[in-house]
Amino acid sequence: MTQWPSTRARRVYRALLKIGWVPLSQTGSHIKLRHRGSKYPDYIWAFHDKEEIGPHMLVRIAKHTGLQPSDL
């Protein structure tokens, strides 16, 4: 059992912004994000606001961004 809850993409995106990710550019619905501390490589955000993101995808996002369940 994972500790990640299913949640909307909008909520995850806001959490990423709160932990130090900033949007660099956008092409269509793909947003290129960069971490302010250059701790992580750039990350492409490709979810629409109302999409539901499940626990397994949240784990994958967390591995690339440092997101924690408490950040949501």
N, C-alpha and C positions, 0 to 999 in steps of 0.2 A: 504494500500500500504506500502510495506516495503522499507527501505532505503538501503537495501543490493542489489547490482547488481549481476547477474550471472557472474561467472568467472571461470577460469581454476584452477584446484587443485594445480598446480605448483605455481601459484601466491599466493594462500592462504598459502601454506606451507612456502614459503619464508617470508611472512608477520609474520607468527608464529615465525620463527627463529629470525626475526628482533625485536620482542617484548619480547624476553627472553626465548623462548623455545629451548631446546637442545635435539638432538637425543641421546637416551641411548642405544638402541639395535634395531635390525631389524630381523624379521623372515618373509621371503618371501617379500610380499609387505606391511606388517604391520610394522610401525615404532613406537616405544615407545618413547614418548617425555616427558621431565620433565621441569618444569619452574625453572629458575635459582633462583628465590626468594622463592621457595617452597610455593608460594601463592596458587597454585592450585594442585589438585591431578594429577598423571600421566595421559597422554592422548594418546590413540592409534590412529595413523594416518593411514588410510587404503585406501587412494585414489591414483589412478595412475595419473601421471603428466598431461595428456591431457584430463582427465575427466572434464566435466562441472559440477560445483557445483551451484545449484540454491539458491535463497534467503532463502527458508525455512531451508535448510540444513546449510547454513551459520549462521543463527540465532542459531541453535542447537550447532554448533561449538563454536560460540561466548560465549554461556552460560557456556561452560566448560573451555574455554581458555582465556577469557577476550579480544578477538579480537574485534576491532572496525572497522566500515566502512572506517574510515580515514586511517587505517593501510594498506589497500589495495592500 
